[in-house]
Amino acid sequence: MVLKIGNAIKKLRVERGITQEELANRMGVSFQAVSKWETNATTPDIAILPQLALFFGVSIDALFSMNQDDYTKRISKMIRDEYSIAPENFLWAERYLKGLLSEEIQNNNARVLLVELYEHRENRDSLACGRLCEEGLLIEPSNVALIGKLTRIREMRDESDRLTDFLEALYSKNKQNEILAETLITAYIKNGRCDDAASLMLTLKQRPMFDIYRGDIELATGRKDKAVEIWRSVVTANKSDSRLVFEIAERFKKIGDTDTALQLYQQSYEAASAPKELDALYAQAFLYAKIKKNADAIVVWKKIIKSLADDYGIKAGECVDWVKREIQKLS
């Protein structure tokens, strides 16, 4: 395979009547690089393949005479060895693998490689997103959007220790920040550090959310009945607090009490001020679908469409189209 690459480049260059130096200038590489291609010491980088093919007026396949194994090995090596795949290389690999699948629908080797290609990009992007969130929080520690996104990224990547370490360091410099304190308490509990969570709450001014966290600690330490008792008492004392009711609904969903969770999602939505946030309705719709109550789920999805129009003036676009697709799946 290597011999064919070198011979093809040299043959086409000679036919064009240009020197190695001229080809090197056209490709933006050194004279030595072209010489090594033609002597089979190295092969061109993937990014240069389209340039070479365009310059010589041939297809990439014809230029390099590479078979399927050659291509897939190159793509696999690229995924394995490169931290950040160049956009042109990514698009080339994606097009090639999709082309294989369009011709060979049963080709799971190509399918797995395409999944790995997307996973590589997702991993790179999530790393970049995590760094951006951390940089932003160093500037603005109470930015709720960045806190939420960083938490989701670290949970998705199973990096709870890294999240907790970052929050501890940030909180040590911003101890008056209540949002940061609550986020750190939650991280402690999810990371199994219930004593640290309880100790931190003792240093802070009491607020209703702490009772929910105490229920979380009871659940994490095996006392489910006590956790339920605490959560129910919070609902009783804070019926009109949409956020607290929603948080408790999430807890009941987690422990498998779907009836209570559905009722609390509805209560949370009704308690919210206009324009009403739709998180409770989305959660309710998905939970109905999960327990196979499709008709009830459709009713909630239609309520979401109405709320998007009435409260937010959104009557078209992906927000609405996505809801309609969910309804279609359940119909």
C-alpha positions in Angstrom: 0.0 0.0 0.0 2.8 2.5 0.9 4.6 1.7 -2.4 1.5 2.6 -4.4 1.2 5.9 -2.6 4.7 6.9 -3.3 4.6 5.8 -6.9 1.3 7.5 -7.5 2.5 10.8 -6.2 5.7 10.7 -8.2 4.0 9.5 -11.4 1.4 12.3 -11.3 4.0 14.9 -10.4 6.2 13.9 -13.3 3.2 13.8 -15.7 2.4 17.4 -14.6 6.0 18.4 -15.3 6.6 20.0 -11.9 9.5 19.5 -9.4 9.3 18.2 -5.9 9.9 21.8 -4.7 6.9 23.1 -6.7 4.6 20.4 -5.4 5.8 21.1 -1.8 5.0 24.8 -2.2 1.5 24.0 -3.6 0.8 21.7 -0.6 2.4 24.0 2.0 4.9 21.4 3.1 8.7 21.1 2.9 10.7 19.7 -0.1 11.9 17.0 2.3 8.3 16.0 3.0 7.5 15.4 -0.7 10.8 13.5 -1.1 9.9 11.2 1.8 6.4 10.6 0.3 7.9 9.5 -3.0 10.6 7.4 -1.4 7.9 5.7 0.7 9.6 6.8 4.0 6.3 8.5 5.1 2.8 9.1 3.9 0.9 12.4 3.6 -1.2 13.6 6.5 -4.9 13.0 6.1 -5.5 16.7 5.9 -3.4 17.0 2.7 -5.2 14.2 0.9 -8.0 16.4 -0.5 -5.5 19.0 -1.6 -3.4 16.4 -3.5 -6.4 14.8 -5.1 -7.8 18.2 -6.2 -4.4 19.4 -7.5 -3.9 16.2 -9.6 -7.5 16.0 -10.7 -8.1 12.5 -9.3 -10.2 11.0 -6.5 -8.5 10.3 -3.2 -9.2 6.6 -3.8 -7.5 6.7 -7.2 -4.6 8.8 -5.9 -3.7 6.4 -3.0 -5.2 3.2 -4.1 -6.0 2.4 -0.5 -8.4 -0.3 0.4 -11.1 -0.2 3.1 -8.8 -1.7 5.8 -6.2 1.0 5.1 -8.7 3.8 5.5 -10.3 2.4 8.7 -6.9 1.8 10.2 -6.0 5.4 9.5 -9.2 6.6 11.1 -8.8 4.4 14.1 -5.2 5.7 14.6 -6.4 9.2 14.4 -9.1 8.6 17.1 -6.5 6.9 19.3 -3.6 9.2 19.0 -5.0 12.7 18.4 -6.4 14.9 21.3 -8.1 17.2 18.9 -9.0 16.0 15.4 -8.7 18.8 12.9 -12.1 19.7 11.4 -11.2 18.7 7.8 -9.9 15.3 9.1 -13.1 14.8 11.1 -15.3 15.6 8.1 -13.3 13.3 5.8 -13.5 10.4 8.3 -17.2 11.0 8.9 -18.0 11.1 5.1 -16.0 8.0 4.4 -17.6 6.0 7.2 -21.1 7.2 6.3 -20.4 6.2 2.7 -19.5 2.7 3.8 -22.7 2.4 5.8 -24.8 3.6 2.9 -23.3 0.8 0.7 -22.9 -1.8 3.5 -25.7 -1.4 6.0 -24.6 -4.4 8.0 -21.0 -3.1 8.4 -20.8 -2.8 12.1 -17.1 -2.2 12.1 -17.7 1.0 10.3 -20.6 1.8 12.6 -18.5 1.3 15.7 -15.7 3.4 14.3 -18.2 6.2 13.5 -19.5 6.1 17.1 -16.0 6.3 18.4 -15.4 9.3 16.1 -18.4 11.1 17.6 -17.4 10.0 21.1 -13.9 11.5 20.5 -15.4 14.9 19.5 -17.9 14.7 22.4 -15.1 14.0 24.9 -13.0 16.9 23.5 -15.9 19.2 23.6 -17.0 18.3 27.2 -13.4 18.8 28.4 -13.4 22.3 26.7 -16.8 23.1 28.2 -15.7 22.0 31.7 -12.7 24.3 31.5 -14.8 27.2 30.2 -17.3 26.8 33.1 -14.5 26.7 35.7 -12.9 29.8 34.2 -16.2 31.6 34.3 -16.9 30.6 37.9 -13.6 32.0 39.0 -14.8 35.3 37.7 -18.4 35.0 38.8 -18.9 32.3 41.5 -22.6 32.8 41.7 -23.4 32.3 38.0 -26.2 29.7 38.3 -26.0 28.8 34.6 -22.3 28.0 34.8 -22.7 26.0 38.1 -25.5 23.9 36.5 -23.6 23.2 33.4 -20.4 22.3 35.2 -22.3 20.0 37.5 -23.9 18.2 34.5 -20.6 17.9 32.7 -18.8 16.4 35.7 -21.6 14.0 36.4 -21.8 12.9 32.8 -18.0 12.3 32.8 -18.2 10.6 36.3 -15.9 13.2 37.8 -17.6 13.9 41.1 -14.3 14.1 42.9 -13.0 16.7 40.5 -16.3 18.7 40.9 -16.1 18.6 44.7 -12.5 19.6 44.8 -13.1 22.6 42.5 -16.2 23.7 44.5 -14.3 23.4 47.8 -11.5 25.6 46.5 -14.0 28.2 45.1 -16.1 28.2 48.2 -13.1 28.8 50.4 -12.7 32.2 48.7 -16.4 33.0 48.5 -17.9 31.9 51.8 -20.8 34.4 51.7 -22.0 32.9 48.4 -25.2 30.9 49.3 -25.6 29.4 45.8 -22.1 28.1 45.9 -22.7 26.7 49.4 -25.8 24.8 48.3 -24.0 23.4 45.3 -21.1 22.2 47.5 -23.5 20.6 49.9 -25.2 18.7 47.1 -21.8 17.6 45.7 -20.8 16.3 49.1 -23.9 14.2 49.4 -23.6 12.8 45.9 -20.0 12.0 46.6 -20.9 10.1 49.8 -19.4 12.8 52.1 -22.5 13.2 54.2 -20.6 14.3 57.4 -19.0 17.1 55.4 -22.4 18.2 54.1 -23.9 18.2 57.6 -20.9 20.1 59.0 -21.1 22.8 56.3 -24.8 23.3 56.9 -24.1 23.9 60.6 -22.0 26.9 59.7 -24.7 28.5 57.6 -27.9 30.4 58.2 -30.8 27.9 58.3 -33.1 27.8 55.2 -35.8 25.4 53.9 -33.5 23.8 51.3 -31.3 22.5 54.1 -34.2 20.3 55.3 -34.3 18.7 51.9 -30.6 18.1 52.1 -31.1 16.5 55.5 -33.5 14.2 53.9 -30.9 13.4 51.2 -28.4 12.5 53.9 -30.9 10.2 55.6 -31.6 8.5 52.3 -27.8 8.2 51.5 -27.3 6.6 54.9 -30.0 4.0 54.5 -32.9 5.7 56.4 -35.4 6.1 53.6 -38.5 6.4 55.9 -36.9 9.2 57.8 -36.0 10.9 54.5 -39.6 10.7 53.3 -40.9 12.1 56.6 -38.6 15.1 56.3 -39.5 15.8 52.6 -43.2 15.6 53.3 -42.9 18.0 56.2 -41.1 20.5 53.9 -43.9 20.3 51.3 -46.5 20.9 54.1 -44.6 24.0 55.3 -43.8 25.4 51.8 -46.8 24.5 49.6 -46.5 27.7 47.6 -42.7 27.5 47.0 -42.5 26.2 43.4 -38.8 25.5 43.6 -38.9 23.5 46.8 -41.9 21.5 45.8 -40.1 20.6 42.5 -36.9 19.6 44.3 -38.9 17.2 46.5 -40.8 15.8 43.5 -37.4 14.9 42.1 -36.6 13.0 45.3 -39.8 11.0 45.2 -39.2 10.1 41.6 -35.7 8.9 42.6 -37.1 6.6 45.2 -39.7 5.2 42.8 -42.8 6.9 44.3 -44.2 8.0 41.0 -47.7 8.9 42.2 -46.3 11.4 44.7 -43.8 12.7 42.2 -46.4 13.4 39.6 -48.7 15.1 42.1 -45.8 17.3 43.3 -44.7 18.2 39.8 -48.3 19.5 39.1 -48.3 21.4 42.4 -44.9 23.0 41.6 -46.2 24.2 38.2 -49.4 25.6 39.7 -47.4 27.4 42.4 -45.1 29.1 39.9 -45.5 32.7 39.0 -46.2 33.8 35.4 -44.5 33.3 33.0 -44.3 29.8 34.4 -41.2 27.8 34.2 -41.9 24.5 32.4 -39.4 22.2 34.1 -42.1 20.6 36.2 -44.3 19.9 33.2 -41.4 18.4 31.2 -40.6 16.2 34.2 -44.2 15.2 34.5 -44.6 14.3 30.8 -41.4 12.2 30.8 -42.5 10.4 34.0 -45.9 9.6 32.6 -44.3 8.2 29.4 -41.9 6.1 31.5 -44.7 4.4 33.4 -46.6 3.8 30.1 -49.4 6.3 30.7 -49.1 7.7 27.2 -52.5 9.5 27.2 -51.6 11.4 30.3 -48.2 12.2 28.9 -49.8 13.6 25.7 -52.1 15.8 27.7 -49.1 17.3 29.5 -47.1 17.8 26.3 -50.1 19.7 24.8 -50.2 21.8 27.9 -46.5 22.6 27.3 -47.3 23.7 23.7 -50.0 26.0 25.0 -47.8 27.5 27.7 -45.0 28.1 25.2 -47.4 30.1 23.1 -49.3 31.9 25.9 -46.4 32.6 28.3 -43.5 33.0 26.0 -44.9 33.8 22.6 -43.3 30.7 21.0 -45.6 29.1 18.4 -43.1 27.6 16.0 -39.5 26.4 15.8 -37.6 23.5 17.3 -39.0 24.0 20.8 -42.5 23.3 19.5 -41.5 20.7 16.8 -39.6 18.6 19.5 -42.7 18.5 21.7 -44.8 17.4 18.6 -42.3 14.6 17.9 -42.7 13.4 21.5 -46.5 13.4 21.1 -46.1 11.5 17.8 -44.0 8.8 19.5 -46.7 8.3 22.1 -49.7 8.3 19.8 
